[in-house]
Amino acid sequence: MLSTRIDTNGYRQVSLTDNVGKRSTKRVSSLVCLTFLGPKPPGKEVRHKQDIKLDDRLKELDYGTHKQNGEDMVRNGHSAIGMRNGQCKLNDEEYEDVLRRALAGEDQGVIAADYGIDRSTVSCIKIGRIKPRK
């Protein structure tokens, strides 16, 4: 029976010892992929498709590129972009007001000045590149 612990990045890991006593620590997700999907291809990494770090079931794991892994985070709402960024200057109510005003055709420079944000931020909110926290 192996005991697991959570590493500093939030992934489940185990310690393994080989026949000569050499010890190594491996992520459970990596071991599951190695066992059922084979060796990791060059340039690929283990992906948690739903971006749930402790879900090490095979159906939730795959090999993919770093870009695909990042896209998973964005799709699953686990990335710190837009309104989820800790440095975001707008709360939800302000975001909605910026969006409403921008869609109504108000000058983006005026909106930006009112909220202390860049004009490009107003544009990104208007076209949906920056989404609310919801």
Secondary structure, 3 states (H helix, E strand, C coil): CCCEEECCCCCEEEEEECCCCCEEEEEHHHHHHHHHHCCCCCCCEEEECCCCCCCCCHHHEEEECHHHHHHHHHHCCCCCCHHHCCCCCCCHHHHHHHHHHHHCCCCHHHHHHHHCCCHHHHHHHHHCCCCCCC
